[in-house]
Amino acid sequence: MKKRVIILTAFFILLYTGCGEKQDSPVNSNSYPQLPSDVPPDVKLLLDNYSAAEDINLPEIAPAPPNFDFRDINDSIYDAFVVVFIWGQLLPLGQPANGATVWDGSLSINGPSFVKTVAPIDFEQGQDSLVTEAVSSAENWGSTTHRGFDGLVFLVLYDKVTPTFAPQVLTFQTPPINLQFDFSQLISLYAYYQVDRVNGVAVHARKVRLSKCLEGYMNGHWHKSDSSDFTGNFRGLWFAHNGDTIGVMSGHFWKTDDGAQLLKGWVSGVYTDKVIMELHGVWFFDDPRMCPMCGSGHGQFKGRFQILNSLENGYFLAEFGDYSLPPNDRVMPLHGRWHVNCRHPLDMDDPATR
């Protein structure tokens, strides 16, 4: 009997000890891919080296859509991001378990936004390549790594205006790992994902302002000609983004018989009265302080401008009035912004668009 008790006691001790060892065992390597971890310093340095704006030939920002209606002007319908993905063996973690790793994949957006490759990272001829894709919202590639890494630098233009059925996300898809990001994450992002025992994916994204398009601002005054508030003129100066005066702005606004509130204007030279631009647009009140004359104290105007003797044109958006002034004041300050309509970034390689 004592022998049986001793044997049973020993069995339960071994069973208990074995369970404890199992609970403390290291994580199985098949548990990858993991959640993003802290970016190792060497990986962060690698990302920074490949994402420096001055080393990337960024195309110009996209203009408004082809059928743009100036009554729906937005300063820019796009947010622009530079996004870098680097994949493979980024840390000295030993020999790859299964030889080469295939990373053939894509970067895509489920909406009207744009993805454009601007630079490959360590692509080897005959082994790694970009795959032609007719869809502007996706880029595809072929890539294989073995004791090394590959990567790509992308320009991503997020269309924040066009309605979509579902929120737009940026999807990185490869055989070893799939990742998704919403655009709020891309404003400033460093991330590292351990894919297997030796391979990982590093990501760096940041929001950028592509300023190759001419842009600037305007200041001046909005003059109502009478108490009706619906006719008058506007005058001011047209400035470059750095504050240099480009020209003198003048024009008039009115209300048509069918209720449309329109404006027309011109920008002439600083030292001559030669017209260099024409402006066409709409205007409206937006100040609800008084009724029935709601809006007579503050408003907006917006539209398009054409640079004469040139194919260049652009958009402007401005406001007039001051909430500190009486609503029926006849002369009100105005200020606004303008920018030239640049060529589409996806046409940058087409000689016909240069």
C-alpha positions in Angstrom: 0.0 0.0 0.0 2.8 2.4 0.9 4.4 1.7 -2.4 1.3 2.6 -4.2 1.0 5.9 -2.3 4.6 6.8 -3.0 4.2 6.0 -6.7 1.0 8.1 -7.0 2.6 10.9 -5.1 5.6 10.9 -7.4 3.3 10.8 -10.4 1.4 13.9 -9.3 4.6 15.7 -8.5 5.9 15.0 -12.0 2.6 16.0 -13.6 2.5 19.3 -11.7 6.1 20.0 -12.5 5.5 19.2 -16.2 2.5 21.6 -16.4 4.6 24.3 -14.8 7.3 23.9 -17.4 4.8 23.9 -20.2 3.3 27.2 -19.0 6.8 28.8 -19.0 7.9 27.6 -22.4 9.0 30.1 -25.0 6.5 31.3 -27.6 6.2 29.0 -30.6 7.8 30.4 -33.8 4.5 29.7 -35.6 2.8 32.5 -33.7 4.0 35.1 -36.2 3.1 37.6 -37.6 3.0 39.6 -34.4 1.5 43.0 -33.6 3.8 45.9 -34.3 6.7 46.1 -31.9 9.1 49.0 -31.0 11.2 49.8 -34.0 14.8 48.8 -33.4 17.2 51.7 -33.8 19.0 50.2 -36.8 15.7 49.6 -38.6 14.6 53.2 -37.8 17.8 54.5 -39.3 17.3 52.4 -42.4 13.7 53.8 -42.8 14.9 57.3 -42.3 17.7 56.9 -44.9 15.2 55.8 -47.6 12.4 58.2 -46.8 14.3 61.5 -46.9 12.2 63.9 -49.0 15.2 65.5 -50.6 16.3 62.2 -52.0 12.9 61.3 -53.5 11.8 62.8 -56.9 8.3 63.5 -55.8 5.8 64.3 -58.6 3.5 67.3 -58.4 0.3 67.0 -56.4 -2.9 66.0 -58.3 -5.3 68.7 -59.4 -9.0 68.8 -58.9 -10.9 66.1 -61.0 -11.4 66.8 -64.7 -15.1 67.7 -64.3 -14.4 70.0 -61.3 -17.2 72.4 -60.5 -15.8 75.7 -59.1 -18.9 76.0 -56.9 -17.6 73.0 -54.9 -14.0 74.2 -54.6 -11.8 72.7 -51.9 -8.2 73.9 -51.3 -7.1 70.4 -52.2 -9.1 67.2 -52.3 -6.0 65.2 -51.5 -3.9 64.6 -48.4 -0.4 63.5 -49.5 1.8 60.9 -47.8 5.2 59.4 -48.4 5.1 55.7 -47.2 8.1 53.4 -47.1 7.9 49.6 -46.7 11.1 47.5 -46.3 10.8 43.7 -45.9 13.2 40.8 -45.4 16.0 40.2 -42.9 16.4 43.6 -41.3 18.2 42.4 -38.1 21.0 39.9 -37.5 18.8 37.1 -36.3 20.6 34.1 -37.9 20.1 32.0 -41.1 16.7 32.0 -42.8 14.9 28.7 -41.9 13.5 28.0 -45.4 16.0 29.6 -47.8 14.6 32.4 -49.9 11.4 34.3 -49.0 8.9 35.4 -51.6 7.4 38.8 -51.1 5.4 39.2 -54.3 2.6 41.6 -53.3 0.7 44.8 -53.7 -0.1 48.1 -52.0 -3.7 49.2 -52.7 -6.5 51.5 -51.5 -10.2 50.5 -51.7 -11.4 53.8 -53.1 -10.6 56.8 -55.5 -7.2 57.6 -54.0 -3.9 57.1 -55.7 -0.8 55.0 -55.1 2.4 55.7 -57.0 5.8 54.1 -56.6 8.6 56.7 -56.6 11.7 54.6 -55.6 12.7 51.0 -55.3 14.9 49.8 -52.4 17.6 47.3 -53.2 15.7 45.7 -56.1 17.9 43.3 -58.0 17.6 43.1 -61.8 16.1 39.8 -62.9 14.9 38.9 -59.5 12.8 41.9 -58.3 10.5 44.1 -60.4 7.5 46.3 -60.5 4.4 44.8 -62.1 2.5 47.1 -64.4 -0.9 47.9 -63.0 -3.7 49.8 -64.9 -5.5 50.6 -61.7 -4.3 53.9 -60.2 -5.2 52.9 -56.7 -2.8 50.0 -56.6 0.9 49.0 -57.3 2.2 45.5 -57.6 5.7 44.0 -57.4 7.7 40.8 -57.4 10.4 40.4 -54.7 12.5 37.6 -53.2 14.9 38.0 -50.3 17.6 35.7 -48.8 19.7 37.1 -46.0 18.8 40.6 -47.3 16.0 43.0 -47.8 13.9 44.8 -50.5 11.5 47.7 -50.3 9.6 50.4 -52.0 8.9 54.1 -51.4 5.4 55.2 -52.4 3.5 58.5 -52.8 0.0 58.1 -51.6 -2.7 60.7 -52.4 -5.7 60.2 -50.2 -9.0 61.5 -51.8 -10.7 63.0 -48.7 -13.7 64.5 -50.6 -15.2 61.9 -52.9 -17.9 59.8 -51.1 -17.2 56.1 -50.6 -19.3 53.2 -49.4 -16.7 52.2 -46.8 -13.8 54.0 -45.1 -10.7 53.9 -47.3 -7.7 52.0 -46.0 -4.2 51.3 -47.3 -3.5 47.6 -47.6 -0.1 46.0 -47.9 -0.5 42.4 -49.0 2.3 39.7 -49.4 2.4 36.0 -48.8 4.2 36.3 -45.4 2.0 39.1 -44.0 -0.9 41.4 -44.7 -1.3 44.8 -43.1 -3.9 47.5 -43.1 -3.7 51.2 -42.2 -6.2 54.0 -42.0 -5.0 57.4 -43.1 -5.0 58.9 -39.7 -2.1 56.5 -38.9 -0.1 57.6 -41.9 0.3 61.2 -40.6 3.3 60.0 -38.6 4.1 56.3 -38.3 7.0 54.1 -37.5 6.2 50.3 -37.1 8.1 47.0 -37.2 6.4 43.6 -37.6 8.3 40.4 -37.0 7.1 38.0 -39.7 9.0 34.8 -38.8 12.2 33.9 -36.9 14.4 36.1 -39.0 12.2 38.2 -41.4 10.3 41.4 -40.6 8.5 44.3 -42.3 9.3 47.9 -41.4 7.0 50.8 -42.2 7.5 54.6 -42.1 4.8 57.0 -43.2 4.4 60.8 -42.9 2.1 63.4 -44.3 3.8 65.8 -46.7 2.9 69.0 -48.5 3.8 68.9 -52.1 4.6 72.5 -52.9 5.7 72.4 -56.5 2.5 74.0 -57.6 2.4 77.8 -57.5 0.3 79.0 -54.7 -0.2 82.1 -52.6 -2.8 84.4 -51.0 -4.8 87.6 -51.5 -5.8 90.5 -49.2 -8.1 93.5 -49.9 -11.6 94.9 -49.4 -15.1 94.0 -50.4 -17.2 97.0 -51.3 -21.0 96.9 -51.3 -22.4 99.5 -53.7 -25.7 100.0 -51.8 -27.9 98.7 -49.0 -29.1 95.8 -51.1 -25.8 94.0 -50.4 -26.0 92.2 -53.8 -23.8 94.4 -56.0 -20.4 96.0 -55.6 -16.8 95.5 -56.3 -13.7 94.1 -54.7 -10.0 95.2 -54.8 -6.8 94.0 -53.3 -3.3 92.6 -53.9 -2.4 89.1 -55.2 0.7 87.6 -53.4 3.0 84.7 -53.9 3.5 82.2 -51.1 6.6 84.0 -49.9 4.8 87.4 -49.7 6.1 88.9 -53.0 3.4 91.0 -54.7 2.4 89.4 -58.0 -0.3 91.8 -59.0 -3.3 94.1 -58.3 -6.7 92.4 -58.0 -10.0 94.1 -59.0 -13.5 93.0 -60.0 -17.2 93.2 -59.4 -20.0 91.0 -58.0 -23.7 90.9 -58.7 -26.9 88.9 -58.4 -28.7 87.7 -61.5 -32.5 87.7 -62.1 -32.6 84.0 -61.5 -30.8 84.3 -58.1 -27.2 83.3 -59.0 -24.5 85.4 -57.2 -21.6 85.7 -59.5 -18.3 87.6 -59.7 -15.7 88.5 -62.3 -12.3 89.9 -61.8 -8.8 90.5 -63.1 -5.2 90.6 -61.8 -3.0 93.2 -63.4 0.7 93.8 -63.1 2.1 95.7 -60.1 3.6 98.5 -62.2 1.4 98.4 -65.2 -2.4 97.9 -65.8 -1.8 95.0 -68.2 -4.1 92.1 -67.2 -2.3 88.9 -66.4 -5.2 86.8 -65.0 -9.0 86.6 -65.3 -11.1 85.4 -62.4 -14.6 83.9 -62.5 -16.6 82.6 -59.5 -19.5 82.7 -57.1 -20.1 84.4 -53.8 -22.5 84.1 -50.8 -23.3 85.3 -47.3 -22.7 83.0 -44.4 -23.3 85.2 -41.4 -26.6 84.3 -39.5 -26.5 87.2 -37.0 -29.4 89.1 -38.6 -32.7 88.2 -40.2 -34.3 88.8 -42.6 -30.9 90.1 -43.9 -29.1 87.0 -42.8 -25.5 86.9 -43.8 -24.9 90.5 -44.9 -21.9 90.9 -42.5 -19.8 88.0 -43.6 -19.4 85.8 -46.7 -17.2 83.8 -49.0 -16.3 83.8 -52.7 -14.5 81.2 -54.7 -13.8 80.2 -58.3 -11.2 79.7 -61.0 -8.6 81.9 -62.6 -6.9 81.7 -65.9 -3.4 83.0 -66.5 -3.6 84.8 -69.9 -1.4 83.7 -72.8 -0.8 80.5 -70.9 -2.3 77.1 -70.4 -2.0 77.5 -66.6 -5.1 78.0 -64.5 -6.1 77.5 -60.9 -8.5 77.9 -58.0 -9.2 80.5 -55.3 -11.1 80.5 -52.1 -11.6 83.6 -49.9 -13.8 85.2 -47.3 -15.0 88.8 -46.7 -16.2 90.6 -43.6 -15.2 90.8 -40.0 -17.4 89.6 -37.1 -16.3 92.6 -35.1 -17.9 95.0 -37.7 -21.6 95.9 -37.9 -23.5 93.5 -40.3 -24.4 96.4 -42.6 -20.9 97.8 -43.0 -20.4 98.8 -46.6 -16.6 98.1 -46.8 -15.3 94.9 -45.4 -11.8 93.3 -45.4 -11.2 90.2 -47.5 -8.5 87.5 -47.5 -8.1 84.2 -49.2 -5.8 81.6 -50.9 -5.1 80.5 -54.5 -3.2 77.7 -56.2 -2.3 76.8 -59.7 -3.9 73.6 -61.1 -0.9 71.2 -61.4 -0.6 68.2 -63.7 -1.7 64.8 -62.5 1.1 62.9 -60.6 0.2 59.6 -62.4 1.0 61.3 -65.7 4.5 62.3 -64.6 6.2 59.7 -66.9 4.1 60.7 -70.0 6.2 63.0 -72.2 2.9 64.5 -73.5 2.3 66.0 -70.0 5.7 67.5 -69.4 
